[in-house]
Amino acid sequence: MAYYFLSSSHLEDNIWFKDDEDYATGMNYFAIASHRTGVKVMVFVLMSNHVHFMLMCPDGEIAISFYTLFKNLYSRHMHRKYGTRRFLRDNKIDCQLILPSDEHLEKVIAYILMNPVAANICLYPNGYRWGCGNCFFSDVRQKGKAVKAMSIRRLKCILHTELPLGTKWEIGDDGFILPESFVRKDLVERIFRTPRRMYVFLRNSSKARLVLESQPALLPSFRDQSIQAVALDIASSLFRKDSLEELSETQMERLVFETKRRCSADIGQLARVLSLPPEKIAEILSRI
């Protein structure tokens, strides 16, 4: 068995997860894909426009097949909910073999867990819902309902699939498979050995340095989903439009100005949320 670090391409003009239901669906499909392909999940995080995984499996081809299944399942969800076709068809995945030497494995795990902290979404990895930061060295465990105690019909309604499920999984009140059910926390804790040693790696990861070395004003202050809600509110209040697609070019430019002013979002975040090319956002903001 070997360790593989999977990192998807970042979407520049769109976001993967538009609301909590999308995140929950992504979590479920991630767990289902891991069970179907037989990979062991070490660490993961779902960010608004990309995902990271650390897996343990025999070879890279199995790791890639895991991501392909996950991507296909989630793309179908996007088609059902938003009518989006081939949403992630061209999204690439970088798969790296990680050797457990010179503490490289610990550094990569810390890098993954610190993603939401670097994005200024939370103060610590365990404060982010859509990852597994709260799984390690903790006696606090979320409570859920066992999959084996639920009917097939109920499970299909929640998970939107008939693929095989893990019999030891639990589903929380928010409708997603709890990370504690499938993340191999025992393997990760064995690698770090103590909570203090894990904290040292988290504190000194490249993502942590990004937070320490950056000016706070340069970091996004709000999650992508929060800014998207602000943009929709602006479209409704200023232009009486129910969606961004209904805006004219002039109205969209005004929307960019107002969203930037209210949320202090950077160009990359505005591009993702408003589904515009970054260069277009830059051109609009250059007129301020």
C-alpha positions in Angstrom: 0.0 0.0 0.0 1.2 3.5 -0.8 0.1 7.1 0.0 -1.3 9.3 -2.8 -2.0 13.1 -2.6 -4.8 14.1 -5.0 -5.4 17.7 -5.8 -7.9 18.9 -8.3 -7.5 21.9 -10.6 -8.9 25.2 -9.3 -11.9 26.5 -11.1 -11.3 30.2 -11.8 -14.7 31.2 -13.0 -17.1 29.0 -11.1 -17.5 27.1 -7.8 -18.1 23.5 -7.1 -20.3 23.9 -4.1 -23.0 26.6 -4.2 -24.7 25.8 -0.9 -24.6 23.4 2.1 -26.6 20.8 0.1 -23.9 20.7 -2.5 -21.2 20.3 0.1 -23.2 17.5 1.8 -23.7 15.7 -1.5 -20.0 16.0 -2.3 -19.1 14.5 1.1 -21.4 11.6 0.5 -20.1 10.9 -3.0 -16.6 11.1 -1.7 -17.3 8.5 0.9 -19.1 6.3 -1.6 -16.3 6.5 -4.2 -13.8 5.5 -1.5 -15.9 2.5 -0.5 -16.5 1.5 -4.1 -12.8 1.6 -5.1 -11.5 0.2 -1.9 -9.1 3.2 -1.1 -8.4 4.1 2.5 -9.2 7.8 3.2 -6.5 9.5 5.3 -7.4 13.2 5.0 -9.6 15.3 2.8 -11.0 18.8 2.4 -13.7 20.2 0.1 -13.1 23.8 -0.8 -15.4 26.0 -2.9 -13.5 25.6 -6.1 -11.2 22.6 -5.6 -10.7 19.5 -3.5 -7.7 17.7 -1.8 -7.4 14.1 -0.7 -4.8 11.9 0.9 -5.4 8.3 0.1 -3.8 4.9 0.9 -4.2 2.4 -1.9 -2.1 -0.1 -3.9 -1.3 2.2 -6.9 -2.0 5.5 -8.6 -4.5 4.1 -11.1 -6.8 3.1 -8.3 -6.4 6.6 -6.8 -7.4 8.1 -10.2 -10.3 5.8 -10.5 -11.6 7.0 -7.1 -11.5 10.6 -8.3 -13.1 9.8 -11.6 -16.0 8.1 -9.9 -16.4 10.9 -7.4 -16.3 13.5 -10.2 -18.8 11.7 -12.3 -21.3 11.3 -9.4 -21.0 14.9 -8.4 -21.3 16.1 -12.0 -24.6 14.2 -12.2 -25.8 16.0 -9.1 -24.9 19.4 -10.7 -26.9 18.4 -13.8 -30.0 17.4 -11.8 -30.0 20.5 -9.6 -28.7 23.2 -11.9 -29.0 21.8 -15.4 -25.3 22.1 -15.7 -23.8 19.8 -18.3 -20.3 18.3 -18.2 -19.5 20.5 -15.2 -16.2 18.9 -14.3 -15.5 17.1 -17.6 -12.2 19.0 -18.2 -11.2 19.3 -14.5 -7.8 17.7 -14.0 -6.4 15.9 -11.0 -2.8 15.9 -9.9 -1.9 12.6 -8.3 1.4 12.4 -6.4 3.0 9.4 -4.7 4.0 10.6 -1.2 6.9 8.7 0.4 6.8 8.6 4.3 10.3 9.9 4.6 11.8 13.2 5.9 8.4 13.9 7.4 7.0 14.6 3.9 3.8 12.7 4.7 3.2 14.8 7.8 3.8 18.0 5.8 1.3 17.1 3.1 -1.4 16.1 5.6 -0.9 19.5 7.4 -1.1 21.3 4.0 -4.5 19.7 3.2 -6.0 20.4 6.7 -4.9 24.0 6.7 -6.6 24.9 3.4 -9.7 26.5 5.0 -7.6 28.3 7.6 -5.5 29.8 4.8 -8.7 30.9 3.0 -9.7 32.7 6.2 -12.8 30.6 6.7 -11.9 29.3 10.2 -9.3 29.7 12.8 -8.4 26.0 13.1 -8.9 23.0 10.8 -11.4 21.4 13.3 -13.7 24.4 12.7 -14.3 23.6 9.1 -17.4 21.4 8.4 -16.4 20.1 5.0 -13.2 18.4 5.9 -11.9 16.0 8.5 -9.9 18.4 10.8 -12.1 17.5 13.8 -11.4 13.7 13.5 -7.9 13.5 15.0 -6.8 13.4 18.6 -10.3 14.2 19.8 -12.7 12.5 22.2 -15.7 14.5 20.9 -17.6 12.6 18.3 -20.6 13.7 16.2 -23.7 11.6 16.7 -25.5 10.1 13.7 -27.8 7.4 12.6 -26.3 4.1 11.5 -26.7 3.3 7.8 -27.6 -0.3 8.5 -30.6 1.0 10.6 -32.1 2.9 7.6 -34.3 1.6 4.8 -32.9 1.4 1.3 -35.6 3.9 0.1 -34.5 6.4 2.8 -30.9 6.0 2.0 -31.5 6.6 -1.7 -33.5 9.7 -0.9 -30.6 11.1 1.2 -27.6 9.9 -0.9 -29.1 10.0 -4.4 -27.4 6.7 -5.3 -27.8 2.9 -5.2 -24.1 2.2 -5.1 -22.8 0.0 -2.2 -22.4 1.7 1.2 -20.2 1.1 4.1 -22.1 -0.9 6.8 -20.4 1.0 9.7 -21.2 4.4 8.3 -23.4 6.9 10.2 -25.3 9.8 8.7 -25.6 13.1 10.7 -28.6 15.4 11.0 -27.4 17.5 8.1 -27.7 14.6 5.7 -24.1 13.6 5.0 -22.0 10.6 6.0 -20.0 11.6 9.1 -16.2 11.7 8.3 -15.5 9.8 11.5 -17.3 6.9 9.8 -14.8 6.4 7.0 -11.7 8.5 7.7 -8.8 6.3 8.9 -8.0 8.5 11.9 -6.0 5.6 13.5 -3.5 5.7 10.6 -3.1 9.5 10.8 -2.7 9.5 14.5 -0.1 6.8 14.3 1.9 8.9 11.8 1.9 12.0 14.0 2.1 10.1 17.3 1.0 12.9 19.6 -1.5 15.9 19.3 1.4 18.3 20.0 3.5 17.0 17.1 0.5 17.3 14.8 -0.1 20.9 16.0 3.6 21.7 15.2 3.2 20.6 11.6 -0.1 22.4 11.2 1.4 25.6 12.6 4.5 25.4 10.4 2.8 24.3 7.2 3.0 26.4 4.0 -0.7 27.2 4.3 -0.1 28.5 7.9 2.8 30.7 6.7 0.5 32.1 4.0 -1.9 33.3 6.8 1.0 34.7 8.9 2.8 36.5 6.1 -0.2 37.9 4.3 -2.0 41.2 5.1 -5.5 40.4 6.5 -7.1 42.7 4.0 -5.8 40.7 1.1 -7.5 37.5 2.3 -11.2 36.8 1.5 -13.3 37.8 4.5 -16.3 35.8 3.5 -16.9 32.3 2.1 -17.8 32.1 -1.6 -21.3 31.0 -0.8 -21.8 34.1 1.4 -20.6 36.4 -1.3 -22.8 34.7 -3.8 -25.8 35.4 -1.6 -24.8 39.0 -1.4 -24.5 39.2 -5.2 -28.0 37.7 -5.6 -29.4 40.2 -3.0 -27.8 43.1 -5.0 -29.3 41.8 -8.2 -32.7 41.6 -6.6 -32.6 45.0 -4.8 -31.0 47.1 -7.5 -32.2 45.5 -10.7 -35.2 43.4 -9.6 -33.6 40.3 -11.1 -33.9 36.8 -9.6 -30.6 35.5 -11.1 -27.3 36.8 -12.3 -27.9 35.4 -15.7 -30.7 38.0 -16.2 -28.4 40.9 -15.8 -27.3 43.1 -18.7 -23.6 43.8 -19.2 -23.9 47.2 -17.6 -25.8 45.8 -14.6 -23.2 43.1 -14.2 -20.5 45.7 -14.0 -22.4 47.6 -11.4 -22.9 44.3 -9.5 -19.1 43.6 -9.6 -18.5 47.1 -8.1 -21.1 46.7 -5.4 -20.0 43.1 -4.4 -16.4 44.2 -4.2 -17.4 47.2 -2.1 -19.5 45.3 0.4 -17.4 42.2 0.8 -13.8 43.3 0.0 -13.4 40.1 -2.1 -10.4 39.7 -4.3 -10.4 39.2 -8.1 -10.2 35.4 -7.9 -13.1 35.1 -5.5 -15.3 37.4 -7.5 -14.5 35.5 -10.7 -15.6 32.2 -9.1 -18.7 33.6 -7.5 -19.9 35.6 -10.5 -18.8 33.0 -13.1 -16.7 35.6 -15.0 -13.1 35.3 -16.3 -10.6 36.8 -13.8 -9.3 39.2 -16.5 -12.9 40.5 -17.0 -13.2 41.2 -13.3 -9.8 42.9 -13.3 -10.8 45.1 -16.3 -14.1 46.2 -14.6 -12.4 47.0 -11.3 -9.6 48.9 -13.0 -12.2 51.6 -13.7 -12.8 52.3 -10.0 
